[in-house]
Amino acid sequence: MRNWKTALSRGVMMACCSLLLMSSVVSASFDSRTSYVGDNKETEIAAPIIKPQWSLNYEGIAATGEGKAFYLLKGKVIAVTIQNGKKLWEYGSQLKAPVVYKEGQLYVNSSGGRVHAIKASSGKKVWVATVNANNIHDIIPYGDQLFTFNGDIQAYSIKDGKFQWRDNYKEPLHTKILFHGDFIIGENELSGAYTYSLLHAFNRKTGKRVWEAAHYNFPIGAKDGTLTAQKLVNLFEAAPLTTLDTLDIKTGKVLNSKQYNPLKIDLNKGESGNEGDAWINGDNVFVNFNSEVYSYPLNADPSKIEPKVYKPVVYAPGFEYAAGPYEGKLIYTNGRGIYGVKLINKTTVDYNAGVTGLIARFDLIGKGIYVAQTDGTISAIHLDTAAPIVQLKTNEREFGETLLESGMIVVQAKGKLLAFKQPASLKSSVK
């Protein structure tokens, strides 16, 4: 009797299990569309988690130089030793960004719009500018002058802070500024019947505008008294192909023009052109169309050259050019992953063993790519081997530029300044 009950129970259980299995198979054949399963697993970085050598609160953008980090906190400039974060000195009150270091001096803005020059070694005041400029967003030391930018350009003597000039152009300029010899090149846009871009050349000694040229991107090259700028499509002059003009820096006149047509567009057949995005690196011109980058010799006739083509071989969508050439590679990202393409043989390098989430930014330093991610992780990845070397955990989601100073990597997280030793394997071999 006991055996019969056992056998019966087993039979009932098997029948129930069969029904459950059948039910599960049937229901799985109809998609309820109420769930999504993606990469449903935890990704770990196979690299040691390190602690920062030091960490401190700060405001604004930090600067580094001569073995120190300089930053703003509660209206003061503070200097610390880069190796251990030990405070060396503090200066001033009611100071604000930007903070800029160059050749032994620190330059910082104030709430009153007057730039202060400070001795970087001691924190002693060198001078305060004689004329204020409100809403300064950039400070640039160049030669024997210091320039501030707030839509206008102001020039001061770098020796004593005496005001020299303010540019005589009435419209506001963009942030980008190029210095070449005795000229300053700026850019802005004008709106009327349509919006168009304008390049402006100013005399560096007087601030007087010398010339303007319409329908150009900001210059991508300057050499021997000439500028190279990409021509833009406009209502009066079509530029359906990537067009680079060489301009005389004294007059703005076009000396030479080259068109790049890597997509082999036949304008005679009514095919639409595409300007692409051009830049110069060394002896080459690069033209980018999303994921494809084309390379031409700088001094060659592009109509007689078959360009080299670089594109990452990946399965995920949306990867576009992001940086480089650097260490012989072009770098691509889609905001979630990073790949490199070697210039020497066009092979693809996968850097994603060091990437776990959304990429806030990355910076190329030495032999490393430092990837700041919105989960708070900073990954240092070797550009040649693609191996993650170390990772640093922060509690932040926003990051400024990662810096290198005296063998230390400085991370600018939101409200936090952190530093750790540059991994030996990621140090550049170039002195």
C-alpha positions as CSV (number, residue, x, y, z in Angstrom):
1,M,0.0,0.0,0.0
2,R,2.8,2.3,0.9
3,N,4.5,1.6,-2.4
4,W,1.3,2.3,-4.4
5,K,0.7,5.7,-2.7
6,T,4.3,6.6,-3.4
7,A,4.0,5.7,-7.0
8,L,0.6,7.5,-7.3
9,S,2.0,10.6,-5.7
10,R,5.0,10.5,-8.1
11,G,2.6,10.1,-11.0
12,V,0.6,13.1,-10.0
13,M,3.7,15.2,-9.4
14,M,5.0,14.3,-12.8
15,A,1.7,15.2,-14.5
16,C,1.6,18.5,-12.7
17,C,5.2,19.2,-13.7
18,S,4.4,18.3,-17.3
19,L,1.4,20.7,-17.3
20,L,3.6,23.5,-15.8
21,L,6.2,22.9,-18.5
22,M,3.6,22.9,-21.2
23,S,2.1,26.0,-19.8
24,S,5.4,27.8,-19.7
25,V,6.2,26.8,-23.3
26,V,2.8,28.0,-24.6
27,S,3.0,31.3,-22.7
28,A,6.5,31.9,-23.9
29,S,5.4,31.7,-27.5
30,F,3.2,34.9,-27.0
31,D,5.2,38.0,-26.2
32,S,3.4,40.1,-23.6
33,R,5.6,43.1,-24.4
34,T,5.8,44.0,-20.8
35,S,9.5,43.3,-20.1
36,Y,12.9,44.0,-21.6
37,V,16.0,42.1,-20.8
38,G,19.3,43.7,-22.1
39,D,22.8,43.3,-20.8
40,N,21.4,42.0,-17.5
41,K,24.7,41.2,-15.7
42,E,27.1,43.1,-13.6
43,T,30.3,44.2,-15.4
44,E,33.4,44.3,-13.4
45,I,36.7,46.0,-14.4
46,A,39.7,43.6,-14.0
47,A,41.9,46.3,-12.5
48,P,42.7,47.1,-8.9
49,I,40.6,49.8,-7.2
50,I,42.9,52.4,-5.7
51,K,42.4,55.1,-3.2
52,P,43.4,58.7,-4.0
53,Q,46.6,60.0,-2.5
54,W,44.5,63.0,-1.4
55,S,41.1,64.5,-1.9
56,L,39.8,67.9,-1.0
57,N,36.8,70.2,-1.7
58,Y,37.2,72.9,-4.3
59,E,35.2,75.4,-6.4
60,G,35.8,76.2,-10.1
61,I,38.5,74.8,-12.3
62,A,41.9,73.9,-11.0
63,A,45.3,74.7,-12.5
64,T,48.6,72.9,-12.0
65,G,52.3,73.8,-12.3
66,E,55.7,73.5,-10.7
67,G,54.6,70.5,-8.5
68,K,51.5,72.2,-7.2
69,A,47.7,72.3,-7.7
70,F,45.9,75.7,-7.4
71,Y,42.2,75.9,-6.8
72,L,39.4,78.2,-5.5
73,L,37.6,77.7,-2.2
74,K,35.4,80.3,-0.6
75,G,36.8,83.1,-2.7
76,K,40.4,82.3,-2.0
77,V,43.1,80.8,-4.2
78,I,44.8,77.9,-2.4
79,A,48.0,76.1,-3.4
80,V,48.8,72.5,-2.3
81,T,51.7,70.2,-2.9
82,I,50.7,67.9,-5.7
83,Q,52.2,64.8,-4.1
84,N,50.2,64.9,-0.8
85,G,47.7,67.7,-1.0
86,K,49.4,69.6,1.8
87,K,48.4,73.2,1.9
88,L,51.2,75.7,1.0
89,W,49.5,79.1,0.9
90,E,46.2,80.9,0.3
91,Y,45.6,84.3,-1.2
92,G,42.9,86.9,-1.5
93,S,39.1,87.2,-1.1
94,Q,36.1,87.3,-3.5
95,L,38.2,85.6,-6.2
96,K,36.6,83.5,-8.9
97,A,37.3,81.4,-12.0
98,P,39.2,81.2,-14.2
99,V,42.5,80.3,-12.6
100,V,45.5,80.1,-15.0
101,Y,49.1,79.1,-14.4
102,K,52.0,80.0,-16.7
103,E,55.8,80.4,-16.2
104,G,55.8,80.9,-12.4
105,Q,52.7,83.1,-12.1
106,L,49.1,82.5,-11.4
107,Y,46.3,84.6,-12.8
108,V,42.8,84.7,-11.3
109,N,39.7,86.7,-11.8
110,S,37.9,88.6,-9.0
111,S,34.3,89.5,-8.4
112,G,35.1,93.1,-9.3
113,G,36.5,92.0,-12.7
114,R,40.1,92.8,-12.0
115,V,42.7,90.1,-12.7
116,H,45.2,89.3,-10.0
117,A,48.7,88.1,-10.7
118,I,50.2,85.9,-8.0
119,K,53.6,84.4,-7.4
120,A,53.0,80.7,-7.7
121,S,55.9,79.8,-5.4
122,S,54.8,81.9,-2.4
123,G,51.3,83.2,-3.0
124,K,52.5,86.8,-2.9
125,K,50.7,89.4,-5.0
126,V,52.6,90.6,-8.1
127,W,49.9,93.1,-9.4
128,V,46.2,93.8,-9.8
129,A,45.0,94.9,-13.2
130,T,44.5,98.7,-13.5
131,V,41.2,98.3,-15.4
132,N,38.3,95.9,-14.7
133,A,36.5,93.7,-17.2
134,N,33.2,92.2,-16.1
135,N,32.1,88.5,-16.7
136,I,35.6,87.3,-17.7
137,H,35.4,83.7,-18.9
138,D,39.0,83.2,-20.0
139,I,42.5,84.5,-19.2
140,I,45.4,83.9,-21.6
141,P,49.0,84.9,-21.0
142,Y,50.8,85.3,-24.4
143,G,54.3,86.8,-24.8
144,D,54.6,90.0,-22.9
145,Q,50.8,90.5,-22.7
146,L,47.9,89.1,-20.7
147,F,44.5,88.9,-22.4
148,T,41.1,88.6,-20.8
149,F,37.9,87.6,-22.7
150,N,34.3,88.5,-21.9
151,G,32.9,88.8,-25.4
152,D,35.5,91.6,-25.8
153,I,39.3,91.3,-25.7
154,Q,41.2,93.3,-23.1
155,A,45.0,93.4,-23.2
156,Y,47.3,94.2,-20.2
157,S,51.1,94.3,-19.7
158,I,52.1,91.0,-18.2
159,K,54.8,92.7,-16.3
160,D,52.7,95.1,-14.2
161,G,49.1,94.7,-15.1
162,K,48.7,98.1,-16.8
163,F,45.8,98.2,-19.2
164,Q,46.7,98.5,-22.9
165,W,43.6,98.3,-25.0
166,R,40.1,96.9,-25.5
167,D,39.2,95.7,-29.0
168,N,37.2,98.1,-31.2
169,Y,34.7,95.6,-32.5
170,K,31.2,96.2,-31.2
171,E,29.7,92.7,-31.4
172,P,30.7,89.9,-28.9
173,L,33.2,87.3,-29.9
174,H,33.2,83.6,-29.2
175,T,35.5,82.0,-26.7
176,K,38.1,80.6,-29.2
177,I,41.0,82.8,-29.8
178,L,44.1,82.1,-32.0
179,F,47.4,84.0,-31.7
180,H,49.8,84.1,-34.6
181,G,52.6,86.6,-34.7
182,D,51.2,90.1,-34.2
183,F,47.7,89.0,-34.9
184,I,44.8,87.7,-32.9
185,I,42.1,85.8,-34.7
186,G,38.6,85.7,-33.2
187,E,35.2,84.4,-34.5
188,N,31.5,85.2,-34.0
189,E,28.2,84.9,-35.8
190,L,26.0,87.6,-37.2
191,S,22.2,87.3,-37.7
192,G,20.1,89.2,-40.2
193,A,18.3,87.7,-43.2
194,Y,20.3,84.6,-42.2
195,T,23.0,83.7,-39.6
196,Y,26.6,83.4,-40.8
197,S,30.1,83.0,-39.3
198,L,32.8,85.8,-39.4
199,L,36.5,85.5,-38.8
200,H,38.2,88.7,-37.4
201,A,41.8,89.6,-37.3
202,F,43.0,92.1,-34.6
203,N,46.4,93.8,-34.2
204,R,47.9,92.3,-31.0
205,K,49.6,95.6,-30.1
206,T,46.7,98.0,-30.6
207,G,43.5,95.9,-30.5
208,K,42.4,97.4,-33.8
209,R,40.5,95.2,-36.2
210,V,42.4,94.6,-39.4
211,W,40.1,92.5,-41.5
212,E,37.1,90.2,-41.5
213,A,36.2,87.2,-43.6
214,A,32.7,85.7,-43.8
215,H,31.6,82.1,-44.0
216,Y,34.5,80.3,-42.3
217,N,34.9,77.9,-39.4
218,F,37.5,78.8,-36.8
219,P,41.0,78.2,-38.3
220,I,42.5,74.8,-38.2
221,G,46.1,75.8,-39.0
222,A,48.5,78.8,-38.9
223,K,51.9,78.8,-40.4
224,D,54.3,81.4,-42.0
225,G,51.9,84.3,-41.9
226,T,49.0,82.3,-43.3
227,L,45.8,80.7,-41.8
228,T,44.0,77.6,-43.0
229,A,40.2,77.7,-42.5
230,Q,37.3,75.5,-43.7
231,K,34.9,77.3,-46.0
232,L,31.2,77.1,-45.1
233,V,28.1,76.8,-47.3
234,N,26.3,80.1,-47.6
235,L,23.6,81.8,-49.7
236,F,26.0,83.4,-52.1
237,E,28.8,80.8,-52.5
238,A,28.2,77.1,-52.6
239,A,30.8,74.9,-50.9
240,P,29.2,71.5,-51.3
241,L,32.6,69.7,-50.7
242,T,35.0,70.0,-47.9
243,T,36.9,73.2,-48.8
244,L,40.1,74.5,-47.1
245,D,41.2,78.0,-47.9
246,T,44.6,79.5,-47.1
247,L,44.3,83.1,-46.0
248,D,47.0,85.8,-45.8
249,I,47.0,86.8,-42.1
250,K,47.7,90.4,-42.8
251,T,44.9,91.0,-45.3
252,G,42.5,88.0,-45.1
253,K,42.8,87.4,-48.8
254,V,42.5,83.8,-50.1
255,L,45.9,82.6,-51.4
256,N,45.0,79.0,-52.1
257,S,41.9,76.7,-52.0
258,K,41.6,72.9,-51.9
259,Q,38.6,70.7,-52.2
260,Y,38.4,67.3,-50.6
261,N,35.9,64.8,-52.0
262,P,36.5,61.4,-50.2
263,L,32.9,60.3,-50.8
264,K,33.5,60.8,-54.6
265,I,30.4,63.0,-55.0
266,D,29.6,63.9,-58.6
267,L,28.3,67.4,-58.5
268,N,27.7,67.3,-62.3
269,K,25.1,64.6,-61.7
270,G,23.3,66.7,-59.1
271,E,24.5,64.6,-56.2
272,S,24.4,66.4,-52.9
273,G,27.7,67.5,-51.3
274,N,28.7,67.1,-47.7
275,E,31.2,69.4,-46.0
276,G,32.6,67.0,-43.5
277,D,34.7,68.2,-40.6
278,A,38.4,68.9,-41.4
279,W,41.5,69.4,-39.2
280,I,45.3,69.3,-39.6
281,N,47.6,67.0,-37.6
282,G,51.3,67.1,-38.5
283,D,51.7,66.6,-42.2
284,N,48.2,65.3,-42.8
285,V,44.7,66.7,-43.4
286,F,41.9,64.6,-41.8
287,V,38.3,64.8,-42.9
288,N,35.6,63.2,-40.8
289,F,32.2,61.9,-41.7
290,N,30.7,60.5,-38.5
291,S,32.5,57.1,-38.1
292,E,34.7,57.4,-41.2
293,V,37.9,59.5,-41.1
294,Y,39.9,60.1,-44.3
295,S,43.5,61.2,-44.3
296,Y,45.4,63.1,-47.0
297,P,49.0,64.4,-47.2
298,L,48.9,68.1,-46.3
299,N,50.8,69.4,-49.3
300,A,49.3,67.1,-51.9
301,D,46.6,67.8,-54.5
302,P,43.6,66.0,-53.0
303,S,42.1,65.4,-56.4
304,K,45.1,63.2,-57.3
305,I,45.3,61.3,-54.0
306,E,43.3,58.2,-52.8
307,P,42.8,58.9,-49.1
308,K,43.4,56.4,-46.4
309,V,40.1,55.5,-44.7
310,Y,39.8,54.7,-41.0
311,K,36.7,53.2,-39.4
312,P,36.2,51.0,-36.3
313,V,35.1,47.4,-37.0
314,V,32.4,47.1,-34.3
315,Y,28.9,45.6,-34.1
316,A,27.3,48.2,-31.8
317,P,25.8,51.3,-33.6
318,G,26.6,54.9,-33.3
319,F,30.4,55.0,-32.9
320,E,31.8,58.3,-34.2
321,Y,35.2,59.9,-34.2
322,A,36.0,61.6,-30.9
323,A,39.8,62.3,-30.6
324,G,43.2,61.8,-32.1
325,P,45.4,61.1,-33.9
326,Y,47.1,60.3,-30.6
327,E,49.8,57.6,-30.0
328,G,49.2,56.4,-33.6
329,K,45.4,56.0,-33.1
330,L,42.1,57.6,-33.8
331,I,39.6,57.2,-30.9
332,Y,35.8,56.6,-31.4
333,T,32.9,56.5,-28.9
334,N,29.1,56.2,-28.8
335,G,28.9,57.5,-25.3
336,R,28.9,54.0,-23.8
337,G,32.0,52.4,-25.3
338,I,35.4,53.3,-26.7
339,Y,37.4,51.9,-29.6
340,G,40.6,52.9,-31.3
341,V,41.8,52.5,-34.9
342,K,45.5,52.2,-35.6
343,L,46.8,54.5,-38.3
344,I,49.5,52.0,-39.2
345,N,47.3,49.1,-40.2
346,K,43.7,50.2,-39.6
347,T,43.0,47.5,-37.0
348,T,40.4,48.1,-34.3
349,V,41.4,48.3,-30.6
350,D,38.7,47.5,-28.0
351,Y,39.1,49.6,-24.8
352,N,35.8,48.5,-23.2
353,A,37.2,46.2,-20.5
354,G,37.7,49.4,-18.6
355,V,34.2,50.9,-19.3
356,T,31.2,49.9,-17.2
357,G,28.7,52.7,-17.8
358,L,27.9,56.0,-19.5
359,I,31.0,58.0,-20.4
360,A,31.1,61.5,-18.9
361,R,34.4,62.3,-20.7
362,F,37.8,60.9,-21.4
363,D,41.3,62.4,-21.6
364,L,44.4,61.1,-23.3
365,I,47.6,61.4,-21.2
366,G,50.9,59.7,-21.8
367,K,50.2,56.1,-22.7
368,G,46.8,56.1,-21.1
369,I,43.2,56.9,-21.7
370,Y,41.5,58.1,-18.5
371,V,37.7,57.5,-18.7
372,A,35.4,59.3,-16.3
373,Q,32.0,57.5,-16.1
374,T,28.7,58.7,-14.7
375,D,28.7,55.9,-12.1
376,G,31.7,57.7,-10.5
377,T,34.4,55.4,-11.8
378,I,37.6,56.7,-13.3
379,S,39.4,54.0,-15.4
380,A,42.9,54.3,-16.6
381,I,43.4,52.1,-19.7
382,H,46.6,51.4,-21.6
383,L,46.4,52.7,-25.1
384,D,48.5,50.0,-26.6
385,T,47.4,46.8,-24.7
386,A,43.8,48.0,-24.1
387,A,44.2,46.6,-20.5
388,P,42.6,48.5,-17.6
389,I,45.4,49.4,-15.3
390,V,43.7,51.0,-12.2
391,Q,40.3,52.3,-11.3
392,L,39.3,55.1,-8.9
393,K,35.9,55.2,-7.3
394,T,34.3,58.6,-6.7
395,N,30.8,59.6,-5.8
396,E,30.4,62.1,-8.6
397,R,28.8,62.1,-12.0
398,E,30.3,65.2,-13.6
399,F,34.0,65.8,-14.3
400,G,36.4,68.4,-15.7
401,E,39.6,67.8,-17.5
402,T,41.9,65.2,-16.0
403,L,45.4,66.7,-15.5
404,L,49.0,65.5,-15.2
405,E,51.5,67.3,-12.9
406,S,54.8,66.0,-11.6
407,G,53.8,62.3,-11.9
408,M,50.4,62.8,-10.4
409,I,47.0,62.4,-12.1
410,V,44.6,65.1,-10.9
411,V,40.9,64.4,-11.3
412,Q,38.4,67.3,-11.3
413,A,35.1,65.9,-10.1
414,K,32.2,68.1,-9.3
415,G,33.2,69.8,-6.0
416,K,36.1,67.4,-5.4
417,L,39.7,67.5,-6.4
418,L,41.5,64.1,-6.2
419,A,44.9,62.9,-7.1
420,F,46.7,59.6,-7.5
421,K,50.1,58.5,-8.9
422,Q,50.3,58.1,-12.6
423,P,50.7,54.4,-13.3
424,A,54.3,53.6,-14.4
425,S,53.1,51.7,-17.5
426,L,51.1,54.7,-18.7
427,K,54.0,57.2,-18.6
428,S,54.9,58.5,-22.0
429,S,58.2,57.4,-23.4
430,V,58.6,60.8,-25.1
431,K,60.6,63.3,-22.9
